[in-house]
Amino acid sequence: MQKGTFPLTTSLRVTYMRLVVLGFFFLCFSLLTGAEAECPLQLDPQRAVVRYGGSVAVNCSTSDLLHKGMGWEISLREVLKNYTRSLITWRVSELKEWNINPIFCYINLNYTRGDSSQCQIELPVTVYKTPDSVSISTVNHRGPMIEGQQYELQCDVHDVAPVQNLTVRWYKNQTLLHQTTFTDTIETPVNKNVTLLIRPDRADIGAQYWCEAELDLGAEGPQPPPKNSSTPLSITVHYKPIINETKLPSVVRVFRGYPDVLVCEADGNPKPTISWSLGTNGTEHNIYSEKLNITESTPENVYCIANNSVGNTTRHVKVSIQEDYLPLIAGLIAVIVVFIIFIFSFIYTVYYKKAKMGHYSLKNAKPSAQNGNITQNGKQNPIPMKKLPQSSFLA
């Protein structure tokens, strides 16, 4: 029993020791590879944005004081190196290169085993140039535009880089209409032409179209992003006349014997000319005026025609001559008024006579001869009163 157990215990101990050794080597390997994966370099700034012909300075620092040297490498060629410092600066006073990438800051690491390894970190560099000019024009057209037709505007951006950071925006007055971005990876300056289709109407008279080129280079670039704008393009729009139907109804009633005037007004650009055509087909007689006198002899159908270089518009008006019953009505009312006045006068006269016959006045009245004796002097003698018996008073 004891002889069989001893070899088993020894075998377990050997296996355990081997696992410990393997774990130790695995830990060391992990630490070494982790140190290598985390390159001990830091850039300030982490991205460089430089105007063409401008200056640039970027610091590369390390926390590893036991390194075997660090430096800058530009376009696969070494430009700067040192062995003792923990910070190294790439500096250019006047940068006039477009294709400068790739740019790396590198460091040679020193490990305890005696062998070295190198790690590096890339510096993205953007060299930019704002446009020399931004202009706007019409394509294959000159002069006024016709309402409802389609036209093409073009915005020309000259000599800008990098184009992938460019945005071109279209405006009408202060309203944004459209914007265009680019996916080109060209680093050198290029010219870009951007077009916009418009269909103007009469509300666009005097409207100003303009375009703007913005170079957005991110947080490391200039703030706010540089913008270049074109000179505004003012457009002139010509449109067909429109007759004011409110002031010129389709049916006009005119009383016989009372002439009237029709007025035809129209809006258009250029300013339209106004004429009247009289007759069934509107071709019998033409009158070139905004006003038309209507009389009994005016035809039943008249036409107002507004015309300019874009086109013409016709308004049909039907003239209806009406009999004037106003004098007849006025005469009838006058007869009725006179009749009413006569009736009231007659009633008043009859009533007044009846009232006069039943009214008496004693003022300055003279007695008649039958009522008393008349003296020779014309004076009436008093009538003697008959004395009544005393008994009658007592009664």
SEPADO-473722 format. One record per residue (C-alpha): chain; residue number from 1; x, y, z. Coordinates in steps of 0.2 Angstrom, whole numbers. Example, Ala and Ser with C-alpha at 12.3 -4.5 7.8 and 13.67 -1.06 7.14 Angstrom:
REM residues 2
<chain: A	n: 1	px: 62	py: -22	pz: 39>
<chain: A	n: 2	px: 68	py: -5	pz: 36>
REM end
This chain:
REM residues 395
<chain: A	n: 1	px: 0	py: 0	pz: 0>
<chain: A	n: 2	px: 14	py: 13	pz: 4>
<chain: A	n: 3	px: 24	py: 9	pz: -10>
<chain: A	n: 4	px: 9	py: 12	pz: -22>
<chain: A	n: 5	px: 5	py: 29	pz: -15>
<chain: A	n: 6	px: 22	py: 37	pz: -15>
<chain: A	n: 7	px: 24	py: 38	pz: -34>
<chain: A	n: 8	px: 7	py: 46	pz: -36>
<chain: A	n: 9	px: 11	py: 60	pz: -23>
<chain: A	n: 10	px: 27	py: 64	pz: -32>
<chain: A	n: 11	px: 19	py: 65	pz: -49>
<chain: A	n: 12	px: 6	py: 77	pz: -42>
<chain: A	n: 13	px: 20	py: 88	pz: -35>
<chain: A	n: 14	px: 30	py: 88	pz: -52>
<chain: A	n: 15	px: 14	py: 93	pz: -61>
<chain: A	n: 16	px: 10	py: 107	pz: -49>
<chain: A	n: 17	px: 28	py: 114	pz: -51>
<chain: A	n: 18	px: 27	py: 114	pz: -70>
<chain: A	n: 19	px: 10	py: 124	pz: -70>
<chain: A	n: 20	px: 18	py: 137	pz: -58>
<chain: A	n: 21	px: 33	py: 139	pz: -70>
<chain: A	n: 22	px: 22	py: 140	pz: -85>
<chain: A	n: 23	px: 11	py: 153	pz: -77>
<chain: A	n: 24	px: 26	py: 163	pz: -72>
<chain: A	n: 25	px: 32	py: 164	pz: -90>
<chain: A	n: 26	px: 15	py: 168	pz: -97>
<chain: A	n: 27	px: 13	py: 182	pz: -84>
<chain: A	n: 28	px: 30	py: 189	pz: -90>
<chain: A	n: 29	px: 25	py: 187	pz: -108>
<chain: A	n: 30	px: 9	py: 196	pz: -105>
<chain: A	n: 31	px: 18	py: 211	pz: -96>
<chain: A	n: 32	px: 30	py: 212	pz: -110>
<chain: A	n: 33	px: 17	py: 212	pz: -124>
<chain: A	n: 34	px: 6	py: 224	pz: -115>
<chain: A	n: 35	px: 20	py: 236	pz: -113>
<chain: A	n: 36	px: 24	py: 235	pz: -131>
<chain: A	n: 37	px: 5	py: 237	pz: -135>
<chain: A	n: 38	px: 4	py: 253	pz: -125>
<chain: A	n: 39	px: 17	py: 264	pz: -133>
<chain: A	n: 40	px: 23	py: 276	pz: -120>
<chain: A	n: 41	px: 22	py: 292	pz: -131>
<chain: A	n: 42	px: 10	py: 306	pz: -131>
<chain: A	n: 43	px: 8	py: 320	pz: -144>
<chain: A	n: 44	px: 3	py: 338	pz: -141>
<chain: A	n: 45	px: -7	py: 342	pz: -151>
<chain: A	n: 46	px: -13	py: 325	pz: -156>
<chain: A	n: 47	px: -18	py: 332	pz: -174>
<chain: A	n: 48	px: -10	py: 346	pz: -183>
<chain: A	n: 49	px: -20	py: 358	pz: -194>
<chain: A	n: 50	px: -8	py: 370	pz: -204>
<chain: A	n: 51	px: -12	py: 384	pz: -216>
<chain: A	n: 52	px: -1	py: 382	pz: -232>
<chain: A	n: 53	px: 15	py: 392	pz: -229>
<chain: A	n: 54	px: 11	py: 394	pz: -210>
<chain: A	n: 55	px: 21	py: 387	pz: -195>
<chain: A	n: 56	px: 18	py: 372	pz: -185>
<chain: A	n: 57	px: 25	py: 364	pz: -169>
<chain: A	n: 58	px: 21	py: 347	pz: -161>
<chain: A	n: 59	px: 28	py: 340	pz: -145>
<chain: A	n: 60	px: 31	py: 321	pz: -143>
<chain: A	n: 61	px: 34	py: 316	pz: -125>
<chain: A	n: 62	px: 37	py: 300	pz: -115>
<chain: A	n: 63	px: 36	py: 293	pz: -98>
<chain: A	n: 64	px: 50	py: 280	pz: -101>
<chain: A	n: 65	px: 66	py: 287	pz: -95>
<chain: A	n: 66	px: 76	py: 272	pz: -99>
<chain: A	n: 67	px: 73	py: 272	pz: -118>
<chain: A	n: 68	px: 87	py: 270	pz: -131>
<chain: A	n: 69	px: 82	py: 285	pz: -141>
<chain: A	n: 70	px: 67	py: 294	pz: -149>
<chain: A	n: 71	px: 64	py: 304	pz: -164>
<chain: A	n: 72	px: 53	py: 310	pz: -178>
<chain: A	n: 73	px: 51	py: 302	pz: -195>
<chain: A	n: 74	px: 42	py: 311	pz: -209>
<chain: A	n: 75	px: 38	py: 302	pz: -226>
<chain: A	n: 76	px: 49	py: 287	pz: -221>
<chain: A	n: 77	px: 64	py: 298	pz: -218>
<chain: A	n: 78	px: 71	py: 302	pz: -201>
<chain: A	n: 79	px: 72	py: 321	pz: -197>
<chain: A	n: 80	px: 75	py: 322	pz: -179>
<chain: A	n: 81	px: 82	py: 310	pz: -165>
<chain: A	n: 82	px: 89	py: 311	pz: -147>
<chain: A	n: 83	px: 94	py: 298	pz: -134>
<chain: A	n: 84	px: 92	py: 307	pz: -117>
<chain: A	n: 85	px: 77	py: 318	pz: -118>
<chain: A	n: 86	px: 59	py: 314	pz: -113>
<chain: A	n: 87	px: 52	py: 327	pz: -125>
<chain: A	n: 88	px: 56	py: 331	pz: -143>
<chain: A	n: 89	px: 48	py: 344	pz: -154>
<chain: A	n: 90	px: 45	py: 344	pz: -173>
<chain: A	n: 91	px: 44	py: 362	pz: -178>
<chain: A	n: 92	px: 42	py: 370	pz: -196>
<chain: A	n: 93	px: 42	py: 389	pz: -198>
<chain: A	n: 94	px: 35	py: 389	pz: -215>
<chain: A	n: 95	px: 26	py: 373	pz: -221>
<chain: A	n: 96	px: 25	py: 372	pz: -240>
<chain: A	n: 97	px: 23	py: 354	pz: -243>
<chain: A	n: 98	px: 6	py: 346	pz: -247>
<chain: A	n: 99	px: 10	py: 327	pz: -247>
<chain: A	n: 100	px: 19	py: 327	pz: -230>
<chain: A	n: 101	px: 11	py: 311	pz: -222>
<chain: A	n: 102	px: 15	py: 299	pz: -215>
<chain: A	n: 103	px: 23	py: 308	pz: -199>
<chain: A	n: 104	px: 28	py: 297	pz: -184>
<chain: A	n: 105	px: 36	py: 300	pz: -167>
<chain: A	n: 106	px: 45	py: 284	pz: -162>
<chain: A	n: 107	px: 54	py: 277	pz: -147>
<chain: A	n: 108	px: 67	py: 263	pz: -144>
<chain: A	n: 109	px: 62	py: 254	pz: -128>
<chain: A	n: 110	px: 74	py: 245	pz: -117>
<chain: A	n: 111	px: 68	py: 229	pz: -108>
<chain: A	n: 112	px: 77	py: 220	pz: -94>
<chain: A	n: 113	px: 82	py: 205	pz: -105>
<chain: A	n: 114	px: 94	py: 216	pz: -114>
<chain: A	n: 115	px: 85	py: 217	pz: -131>
<chain: A	n: 116	px: 75	py: 232	pz: -137>
<chain: A	n: 117	px: 59	py: 235	pz: -147>
<chain: A	n: 118	px: 53	py: 251	pz: -156>
<chain: A	n: 119	px: 35	py: 258	pz: -155>
<chain: A	n: 120	px: 28	py: 273	pz: -164>
<chain: A	n: 121	px: 13	py: 285	pz: -164>
<chain: A	n: 122	px: 6	py: 293	pz: -180>
<chain: A	n: 123	px: 3	py: 312	pz: -181>
<chain: A	n: 124	px: -11	py: 317	pz: -193>
<chain: A	n: 125	px: -7	py: 333	pz: -202>
<chain: A	n: 126	px: -19	py: 343	pz: -213>
<chain: A	n: 127	px: -12	py: 357	pz: -224>
<chain: A	n: 128	px: -26	py: 368	pz: -229>
<chain: A	n: 129	px: -29	py: 383	pz: -241>
<chain: A	n: 130	px: -45	py: 394	pz: -242>
<chain: A	n: 131	px: -52	py: 398	pz: -259>
<chain: A	n: 132	px: -44	py: 412	pz: -269>
<chain: A	n: 133	px: -62	py: 417	pz: -275>
<chain: A	n: 134	px: -80	py: 411	pz: -274>
<chain: A	n: 135	px: -91	py: 417	pz: -288>
<chain: A	n: 136	px: -109	py: 414	pz: -295>
<chain: A	n: 137	px: -116	py: 415	pz: -313>
<chain: A	n: 138	px: -130	py: 408	pz: -324>
<chain: A	n: 139	px: -126	py: 394	pz: -336>
<chain: A	n: 140	px: -130	py: 397	pz: -354>
<chain: A	n: 141	px: -142	py: 412	pz: -351>
<chain: A	n: 142	px: -141	py: 431	pz: -350>
<chain: A	n: 143	px: -154	py: 444	pz: -346>
<chain: A	n: 144	px: -171	py: 442	pz: -338>
<chain: A	n: 145	px: -178	py: 425	pz: -333>
<chain: A	n: 146	px: -196	py: 420	pz: -338>
<chain: A	n: 147	px: -208	py: 414	pz: -324>
<chain: A	n: 148	px: -210	py: 395	pz: -324>
<chain: A	n: 149	px: -195	py: 391	pz: -334>
<chain: A	n: 150	px: -180	py: 381	pz: -327>
<chain: A	n: 151	px: -162	py: 389	pz: -326>
<chain: A	n: 152	px: -145	py: 383	pz: -319>
<chain: A	n: 153	px: -134	py: 393	pz: -308>
<chain: A	n: 154	px: -116	py: 389	pz: -305>
<chain: A	n: 155	px: -105	py: 392	pz: -290>
<chain: A	n: 156	px: -86	py: 392	pz: -294>
<chain: A	n: 157	px: -74	py: 389	pz: -280>
<chain: A	n: 158	px: -56	py: 392	pz: -285>
<chain: A	n: 159	px: -40	py: 384	pz: -278>
<chain: A	n: 160	px: -46	py: 376	pz: -261>
<chain: A	n: 161	px: -38	py: 362	pz: -251>
<chain: A	n: 162	px: -42	py: 349	pz: -245>
<chain: A	n: 163	px: -58	py: 347	pz: -254>
<chain: A	n: 164	px: -65	py: 333	pz: -243>
<chain: A	n: 165	px: -67	py: 347	pz: -229>
<chain: A	n: 166	px: -76	py: 358	pz: -241>
<chain: A	n: 167	px: -95	py: 362	pz: -240>
<chain: A	n: 168	px: -104	py: 373	pz: -253>
<chain: A	n: 169	px: -120	py: 381	pz: -248>
<chain: A	n: 170	px: -133	py: 389	pz: -259>
<chain: A	n: 171	px: -144	py: 404	pz: -252>
<chain: A	n: 172	px: -159	py: 414	pz: -259>
<chain: A	n: 173	px: -158	py: 430	pz: -248>
<chain: A	n: 174	px: -155	py: 422	pz: -231>
<chain: A	n: 175	px: -164	py: 406	pz: -234>
<chain: A	n: 176	px: -153	py: 390	pz: -236>
<chain: A	n: 177	px: -158	py: 381	pz: -252>
<chain: A	n: 178	px: -145	py: 367	pz: -254>
<chain: A	n: 179	px: -128	py: 361	pz: -248>
<chain: A	n: 180	px: -115	py: 350	pz: -256>
<chain: A	n: 181	px: -100	py: 340	pz: -249>
<chain: A	n: 182	px: -86	py: 331	pz: -257>
<chain: A	n: 183	px: -78	py: 314	pz: -254>
<chain: A	n: 184	px: -62	py: 317	pz: -264>
<chain: A	n: 185	px: -46	py: 313	pz: -255>
<chain: A	n: 186	px: -35	py: 325	pz: -265>
<chain: A	n: 187	px: -23	py: 335	pz: -254>
<chain: A	n: 188	px: -17	py: 348	pz: -266>
<chain: A	n: 189	px: -28	py: 363	pz: -271>
<chain: A	n: 190	px: -42	py: 361	pz: -284>
<chain: A	n: 191	px: -56	py: 370	pz: -292>
<chain: A	n: 192	px: -74	py: 365	pz: -289>
<chain: A	n: 193	px: -90	py: 370	pz: -299>
<chain: A	n: 194	px: -107	py: 367	pz: -290>
<chain: A	n: 195	px: -123	py: 370	pz: -299>
<chain: A	n: 196	px: -141	py: 373	pz: -294>
<chain: A	n: 197	px: -157	py: 372	pz: -304>
<chain: A	n: 198	px: -171	py: 385	pz: -300>
<chain: A	n: 199	px: -188	py: 389	pz: -307>
<chain: A	n: 200	px: -192	py: 407	pz: -303>
<chain: A	n: 201	px: -209	py: 415	pz: -301>
<chain: A	n: 202	px: -215	py: 433	pz: -299>
<chain: A	n: 203	px: -211	py: 433	pz: -280>
<chain: A	n: 204	px: -193	py: 431	pz: -285>
<chain: A	n: 205	px: -191	py: 448	pz: -292>
<chain: A	n: 206	px: -176	py: 456	pz: -284>
<chain: A	n: 207	px: -171	py: 440	pz: -275>
<chain: A	n: 208	px: -153	py: 438	pz: -272>
<chain: A	n: 209	px: -145	py: 421	pz: -275>
<chain: A	n: 210	px: -127	py: 418	pz: -268>
<chain: A	n: 211	px: -116	py: 404	pz: -263>
<chain: A	n: 212	px: -104	py: 401	pz: -249>
<chain: A	n: 213	px: -89	py: 390	pz: -247>
<chain: A	n: 214	px: -84	py: 384	pz: -229>
<chain: A	n: 215	px: -69	py: 374	pz: -225>
<chain: A	n: 216	px: -72	py: 364	pz: -209>
<chain: A	n: 217	px: -56	py: 357	pz: -202>
<chain: A	n: 218	px: -63	py: 350	pz: -186>
<chain: A	n: 219	px: -59	py: 356	pz: -168>
<chain: A	n: 220	px: -40	py: 357	pz: -171>
<chain: A	n: 221	px: -44	py: 369	pz: -186>
<chain: A	n: 222	px: -47	py: 388	pz: -185>
<chain: A	n: 223	px: -63	py: 393	pz: -176>
<chain: A	n: 224	px: -75	py: 397	pz: -183>
<chain: A	n: 225	px: -72	py: 388	pz: -199>
<chain: A	n: 226	px: -66	py: 400	pz: -213>
<chain: A	n: 227	px: -80	py: 405	pz: -225>
<chain: A	n: 228	px: -79	py: 413	pz: -242>
<chain: A	n: 229	px: -95	py: 420	pz: -250>
<chain: A	n: 230	px: -99	py: 425	pz: -268>
<chain: A	n: 231	px: -106	py: 442	pz: -273>
<chain: A	n: 232	px: -125	py: 441	pz: -273>
<chain: A	n: 233	px: -134	py: 438	pz: -290>
<chain: A	n: 234	px: -150	py: 448	pz: -292>
<chain: A	n: 235	px: -162	py: 441	pz: -305>
<chain: A	n: 236	px: -175	py: 449	pz: -315>
<chain: A	n: 237	px: -191	py: 439	pz: -318>
<chain: A	n: 238	px: -203	py: 443	pz: -333>
<chain: A	n: 239	px: -221	py: 436	pz: -331>
<chain: A	n: 240	px: -237	py: 435	pz: -341>
<chain: A	n: 241	px: -250	py: 449	pz: -336>
<chain: A	n: 242	px: -264	py: 445	pz: -324>
<chain: A	n: 243	px: -280	py: 456	pz: -325>
<chain: A	n: 244	px: -288	py: 462	pz: -309>
<chain: A	n: 245	px: -304	py: 453	pz: -309>
<chain: A	n: 246	px: -310	py: 462	pz: -293>
<chain: A	n: 247	px: -311	py: 479	pz: -302>
<chain: A	n: 248	px: -318	py: 471	pz: -318>
<chain: A	n: 249	px: -332	py: 459	pz: -315>
<chain: A	n: 250	px: -338	py: 447	pz: -329>
<chain: A	n: 251	px: -355	py: 455	pz: -330>
<chain: A	n: 252	px: -358	py: 474	pz: -329>
<chain: A	n: 253	px: -376	py: 482	pz: -328>
<chain: A	n: 254	px: -379	py: 499	pz: -336>
<chain: A	n: 255	px: -395	py: 509	pz: -335>
<chain: A	n: 256	px: -401	py: 516	pz: -351>
<chain: A	n: 257	px: -397	py: 534	pz: -352>
<chain: A	n: 258	px: -383	py: 534	pz: -339>
<chain: A	n: 259	px: -366	py: 530	pz: -347>
<chain: A	n: 260	px: -353	py: 521	pz: -336>
<chain: A	n: 261	px: -334	py: 518	pz: -337>
<chain: A	n: 262	px: -325	py: 501	pz: -336>
<chain: A	n: 263	px: -307	py: 501	pz: -329>
<chain: A	n: 264	px: -296	py: 487	pz: -334>
<chain: A	n: 265	px: -280	py: 485	pz: -323>
<chain: A	n: 266	px: -267	py: 471	pz: -325>
<chain: A	n: 267	px: -250	py: 466	pz: -317>
<chain: A	n: 268	px: -236	py: 460	pz: -327>
<chain: A	n: 269	px: -217	py: 462	pz: -330>
<chain: A	n: 270	px: -214	py: 471	pz: -342>
<chain: A	n: 271	px: -228	py: 482	pz: -339>
<chain: A	n: 272	px: -243	py: 477	pz: -350>
<chain: A	n: 273	px: -252	py: 487	pz: -363>
<chain: A	n: 274	px: -271	py: 487	pz: -361>
<chain: A	n: 275	px: -284	py: 487	pz: -375>
<chain: A	n: 276	px: -302	py: 483	pz: -378>
<chain: A	n: 277	px: -310	py: 473	pz: -391>
<chain: A	n: 278	px: -329	py: 475	pz: -395>
<chain: A	n: 279	px: -340	py: 462	pz: -403>
<chain: A	n: 280	px: -345	py: 444	pz: -402>
<chain: A	n: 281	px: -327	py: 438	pz: -406>
<chain: A	n: 282	px: -318	py: 452	pz: -399>
<chain: A	n: 283	px: -311	py: 457	pz: -415>
<chain: A	n: 284	px: -323	py: 470	pz: -422>
<chain: A	n: 285	px: -315	py: 486	pz: -415>
<chain: A	n: 286	px: -300	py: 489	pz: -404>
<chain: A	n: 287	px: -298	py: 503	pz: -391>
<chain: A	n: 288	px: -281	py: 506	pz: -384>
<chain: A	n: 289	px: -285	py: 512	pz: -366>
<chain: A	n: 290	px: -287	py: 506	pz: -349>
<chain: A	n: 291	px: -304	py: 514	pz: -348>
<chain: A	n: 292	px: -319	py: 510	pz: -359>
<chain: A	n: 293	px: -335	py: 521	pz: -359>
<chain: A	n: 294	px: -351	py: 511	pz: -359>
<chain: A	n: 295	px: -367	py: 518	pz: -368>
<chain: A	n: 296	px: -383	py: 511	pz: -375>
<chain: A	n: 297	px: -373	py: 507	pz: -391>
<chain: A	n: 298	px: -360	py: 497	pz: -383>
<chain: A	n: 299	px: -360	py: 479	pz: -389>
<chain: A	n: 300	px: -366	py: 466	pz: -377>
<chain: A	n: 301	px: -348	py: 457	pz: -377>
<chain: A	n: 302	px: -332	py: 467	pz: -373>
<chain: A	n: 303	px: -315	py: 460	pz: -370>
<chain: A	n: 304	px: -300	py: 468	pz: -360>
<chain: A	n: 305	px: -283	py: 462	pz: -367>
<chain: A	n: 306	px: -267	py: 464	pz: -357>
<chain: A	n: 307	px: -252	py: 461	pz: -367>
<chain: A	n: 308	px: -233	py: 461	pz: -364>
<chain: A	n: 309	px: -217	py: 452	pz: -371>
<chain: A	n: 310	px: -221	py: 436	pz: -361>
<chain: A	n: 311	px: -239	py: 434	pz: -367>
<chain: A	n: 312	px: -257	py: 441	pz: -366>
<chain: A	n: 313	px: -272	py: 438	pz: -355>
<chain: A	n: 314	px: -290	py: 441	pz: -360>
<chain: A	n: 315	px: -305	py: 446	pz: -349>
<chain: A	n: 316	px: -323	py: 444	pz: -356>
<chain: A	n: 317	px: -336	py: 456	pz: -349>
<chain: A	n: 318	px: -354	py: 455	pz: -353>
<chain: A	n: 319	px: -363	py: 472	pz: -354>
<chain: A	n: 320	px: -381	py: 472	pz: -349>
<chain: A	n: 321	px: -391	py: 487	pz: -353>
<chain: A	n: 322	px: -405	py: 490	pz: -340>
<chain: A	n: 323	px: -421	py: 501	pz: -341>
<chain: A	n: 324	px: -421	py: 515	pz: -329>
<chain: A	n: 325	px: -437	py: 515	pz: -319>
<chain: A	n: 326	px: -431	py: 527	pz: -307>
<chain: A	n: 327	px: -440	py: 543	pz: -314>
<chain: A	n: 328	px: -456	py: 533	pz: -316>
<chain: A	n: 329	px: -454	py: 527	pz: -298>
<chain: A	n: 330	px: -450	py: 545	pz: -292>
<chain: A	n: 331	px: -465	py: 552	pz: -302>
<chain: A	n: 332	px: -477	py: 539	pz: -294>
<chain: A	n: 333	px: -471	py: 543	pz: -277>
<chain: A	n: 334	px: -473	py: 561	pz: -280>
<chain: A	n: 335	px: -491	py: 558	pz: -286>
<chain: A	n: 336	px: -495	py: 547	pz: -270>
<chain: A	n: 337	px: -487	py: 561	pz: -259>
<chain: A	n: 338	px: -498	py: 574	pz: -267>
<chain: A	n: 339	px: -514	py: 563	pz: -265>
<chain: A	n: 340	px: -510	py: 560	pz: -247>
<chain: A	n: 341	px: -508	py: 579	pz: -244>
<chain: A	n: 342	px: -524	py: 583	pz: -253>
<chain: A	n: 343	px: -534	py: 570	pz: -242>
<chain: A	n: 344	px: -526	py: 577	pz: -226>
<chain: A	n: 345	px: -531	py: 595	pz: -232>
<chain: A	n: 346	px: -549	py: 590	pz: -236>
<chain: A	n: 347	px: -551	py: 581	pz: -219>
<chain: A	n: 348	px: -544	py: 596	pz: -210>
<chain: A	n: 349	px: -555	py: 608	pz: -219>
<chain: A	n: 350	px: -571	py: 598	pz: -215>
<chain: A	n: 351	px: -567	py: 596	pz: -197>
<chain: A	n: 352	px: -563	py: 614	pz: -195>
<chain: A	n: 353	px: -580	py: 620	pz: -202>
<chain: A	n: 354	px: -589	py: 609	pz: -190>
<chain: A	n: 355	px: -580	py: 615	pz: -175>
<chain: A	n: 356	px: -583	py: 633	pz: -180>
<chain: A	n: 357	px: -602	py: 631	pz: -181>
<chain: A	n: 358	px: -603	py: 624	pz: -163>
<chain: A	n: 359	px: -593	py: 639	pz: -155>
<chain: A	n: 360	px: -600	py: 655	pz: -148>
<chain: A	n: 361	px: -592	py: 670	pz: -140>
<chain: A	n: 362	px: -601	py: 683	pz: -129>
<chain: A	n: 363	px: -587	py: 696	pz: -130>
<chain: A	n: 364	px: -595	py: 713	pz: -137>
<chain: A	n: 365	px: -611	py: 704	pz: -141>
<chain: A	n: 366	px: -626	py: 716	pz: -144>
<chain: A	n: 367	px: -644	py: 711	pz: -138>
<chain: A	n: 368	px: -658	py: 709	pz: -150>
<chain: A	n: 369	px: -673	py: 721	pz: -151>
<chain: A	n: 370	px: -684	py: 707	pz: -146>
<chain: A	n: 371	px: -676	py: 704	pz: -129>
<chain: A	n: 372	px: -680	py: 721	pz: -121>
<chain: A	n: 373	px: -687	py: 739	pz: -124>
<chain: A	n: 374	px: -677	py: 751	pz: -134>
<chain: A	n: 375	px: -676	py: 769	pz: -129>
<chain: A	n: 376	px: -675	py: 783	pz: -141>
<chain: A	n: 377	px: -657	py: 785	pz: -137>
<chain: A	n: 378	px: -654	py: 767	pz: -142>
<chain: A	n: 379	px: -652	py: 760	pz: -125>
<chain: A	n: 380	px: -661	py: 746	pz: -118>
<chain: A	n: 381	px: -672	py: 748	pz: -104>
<chain: A	n: 382	px: -670	py: 736	pz: -90>
<chain: A	n: 383	px: -684	py: 723	pz: -90>
<chain: A	n: 384	px: -693	py: 724	pz: -73>
<chain: A	n: 385	px: -692	py: 708	pz: -63>
<chain: A	n: 386	px: -708	py: 700	pz: -58>
<chain: A	n: 387	px: -709	py: 699	pz: -39>
<chain: A	n: 388	px: -712	py: 682	pz: -34>
<chain: A	n: 389	px: -723	py: 677	pz: -19>
<chain: A	n: 390	px: -713	py: 675	pz: -3>
<chain: A	n: 391	px: -721	py: 658	pz: -1>
<chain: A	n: 392	px: -711	py: 652	pz: -16>
<chain: A	n: 393	px: -695	py: 656	pz: -8>
<chain: A	n: 394	px: -699	py: 647	pz: 8>
<chain: A	n: 395	px: -704	py: 632	pz: -2>
REM end
